[in-house]
Amino acid sequence: MTTHRVFQPDLNEHQTVFGGKILSLVDDSASVAAVRLTHKTVVTASFDHVSFLRPFHLDDSMILEAYVSGTGTRSLEVFVKIIGENLTTGERFVGFTCFITYVIDDKSVTAPLPSVTPLTDEQRYLCAGYAQRTAQRKERRQEQRGLNAHVTTNSPWPAE
């Protein structure tokens, strides 16, 4: 768990935290959870179920909680949520959630990763859905291969 206070440089033109800033903080926190479990170098493979639920504003705090919600052989899923807190009123809210898949950056790893033991109702619920989300990711990777076959480096704009 980590806490970030929202300052002026974090804001976009709407005076809320820029989405790219949130994704950077999330990837940073989630990678710590992934490396703590694996004790290996991991790389970000995908973000999914990304939900910007409520905006964060100047002087809010953002409490990032990340934990492993499923493991495979070389990949693992980390769930991240950001709890916002208005520091003047004390009101708390869920502002963001997502899942991130990390892959161990060592192809020689062949033993399954340690499994996770959910402790809270939230963790039990999220861990129970791991197999379904993994199947959805596999299907999306196949779709992505088809898309990639049609994506080129050719410029669509006329030469100047």
VMD Tcl script that draws the C-alpha trace (Angstrom):
set ca {
  {0.00 0.00 0.00}
  {1.22 3.48 -0.83}
  {-0.25 6.94 -0.51}
  {0.10 9.81 -2.95}
  {-1.09 13.35 -2.30}
  {-2.53 15.17 -5.31}
  {-0.65 18.35 -6.22}
  {-1.07 20.86 -9.04}
  {1.40 19.15 -11.45}
  {-0.76 15.97 -11.30}
  {-3.80 17.73 -12.77}
  {-5.14 17.89 -16.31}
  {-7.18 20.66 -17.93}
  {-10.28 19.47 -16.00}
  {-8.47 20.00 -12.69}
  {-8.54 16.27 -11.96}
  {-5.63 13.86 -11.87}
  {-4.36 13.05 -15.37}
  {-5.16 9.44 -16.31}
  {-1.58 8.78 -17.43}
  {-0.33 9.82 -13.98}
  {-2.75 7.37 -12.38}
  {-1.65 4.52 -14.67}
  {2.01 5.24 -13.90}
  {1.39 5.17 -10.14}
  {-0.67 1.99 -10.50}
  {1.97 0.15 -12.55}
  {4.65 1.16 -10.06}
  {2.68 -0.09 -7.03}
  {1.49 -3.26 -8.73}
  {5.00 -4.20 -9.82}
  {6.07 -4.20 -6.17}
  {3.36 -6.76 -5.35}
  {4.43 -8.88 -8.34}
  {8.13 -8.85 -7.48}
  {7.47 -9.53 -3.79}
  {5.73 -12.77 -4.74}
  {8.09 -13.89 -7.51}
  {11.44 -12.44 -6.41}
  {12.08 -12.08 -10.15}
  {12.19 -9.29 -12.70}
  {8.72 -8.84 -14.17}
  {7.46 -6.88 -17.16}
  {3.99 -5.42 -17.66}
  {2.05 -7.50 -20.20}
  {-1.41 -5.95 -20.02}
  {-3.80 -3.68 -18.18}
  {-7.44 -4.71 -18.25}
  {-10.75 -3.99 -16.60}
  {-9.42 -0.45 -16.16}
  {-12.09 1.65 -14.48}
  {-11.76 5.34 -13.69}
  {-14.68 5.43 -11.28}
  {-14.41 8.84 -9.68}
  {-11.98 11.72 -10.23}
  {-9.24 12.72 -7.81}
  {-8.85 16.45 -7.12}
  {-6.24 18.83 -5.76}
  {-5.31 18.01 -2.15}
  {-7.04 14.61 -2.21}
  {-4.93 11.68 -1.18}
  {-4.79 8.55 -3.33}
  {-4.24 5.33 -1.38}
  {-3.05 2.62 -3.77}
  {-3.52 -0.99 -2.73}
  {-2.12 -3.73 -4.96}
  {-2.11 -7.47 -4.39}
  {-1.66 -10.62 -6.44}
  {-5.03 -12.09 -7.39}
  {-3.85 -15.10 -9.42}
  {-0.74 -16.91 -10.61}
  {0.33 -19.13 -13.47}
  {3.76 -20.40 -14.47}
  {5.43 -17.25 -15.78}
  {2.56 -14.80 -15.42}
  {0.58 -13.36 -12.58}
  {-2.32 -11.00 -12.16}
  {-2.30 -8.06 -9.76}
  {-5.45 -6.23 -8.69}
  {-5.09 -2.53 -7.90}
  {-7.56 -0.15 -6.34}
  {-7.16 3.48 -5.45}
  {-9.09 4.83 -2.52}
  {-9.43 8.60 -2.67}
  {-9.73 10.70 0.41}
  {-10.75 14.32 0.62}
  {-8.21 15.46 3.18}
  {-10.37 18.30 4.50}
  {-13.63 16.34 4.98}
  {-12.25 12.83 5.49}
  {-14.66 11.41 2.90}
  {-13.27 8.28 1.24}
  {-14.26 6.78 -2.11}
  {-13.14 4.13 -4.58}
  {-11.78 6.10 -7.51}
  {-10.04 3.49 -9.67}
  {-9.67 -0.28 -10.15}
  {-7.86 -2.50 -12.63}
  {-6.02 -5.76 -13.17}
  {-2.46 -5.89 -14.48}
  {-0.77 -8.97 -15.87}
  {2.95 -9.30 -15.36}
  {5.26 -11.83 -16.96}
  {8.54 -13.01 -15.50}
  {11.34 -11.75 -17.71}
  {13.19 -15.08 -17.62}
  {12.11 -17.74 -20.10}
  {13.94 -20.45 -18.15}
  {11.34 -20.26 -15.36}
  {9.12 -23.32 -15.76}
  {7.86 -24.06 -12.24}
  {4.44 -22.71 -11.34}
  {4.48 -19.56 -9.23}
  {3.35 -19.75 -5.61}
  {-0.40 -19.64 -5.28}
  {-2.11 -16.88 -3.34}
  {-4.33 -17.33 -0.32}
  {-7.12 -14.76 -0.20}
  {-7.85 -13.46 3.28}
  {-10.68 -10.95 2.88}
  {-14.09 -11.20 1.18}
  {-12.81 -8.83 -1.51}
  {-9.74 -10.99 -2.15}
  {-11.80 -14.21 -2.21}
  {-14.17 -12.69 -4.76}
  {-11.38 -11.38 -7.01}
  {-9.25 -14.52 -6.80}
  {-12.28 -16.68 -7.65}
  {-12.58 -14.86 -11.00}
  {-8.93 -15.33 -11.99}
  {-9.50 -18.34 -14.30}
  {-12.28 -16.56 -16.19}
  {-10.20 -13.40 -16.64}
  {-7.25 -15.50 -17.83}
  {-9.46 -17.16 -20.46}
  {-10.70 -13.72 -21.58}
  {-7.11 -12.50 -21.90}
  {-6.16 -15.52 -23.99}
  {-9.06 -14.80 -26.35}
  {-8.08 -11.11 -26.57}
  {-4.46 -12.07 -27.36}
  {-5.70 -14.15 -30.30}
  {-7.82 -11.23 -31.52}
  {-4.82 -8.93 -31.08}
  {-2.68 -11.18 -33.31}
  {-5.25 -10.73 -36.09}
  {-5.25 -6.99 -35.60}
  {-1.45 -6.86 -35.53}
  {-1.31 -8.66 -38.87}
  {-3.08 -5.66 -40.41}
  {-1.22 -2.86 -38.64}
  {1.61 -1.39 -40.67}
  {4.32 1.19 -40.23}
  {3.26 2.88 -43.47}
  {2.31 6.51 -43.04}
  {-1.32 7.26 -43.94}
  {-0.44 10.90 -44.66}
  {0.89 12.17 -47.97}
  {4.59 13.03 -48.06}
  {5.26 16.72 -47.61}
}
mol new
graphics top color blue
foreach p $ca { graphics top sphere $p radius 0.5 }
foreach p [lrange $ca 0 end-1] q [lrange $ca 1 end] { graphics top cylinder $p $q radius 0.2 }
display resetview
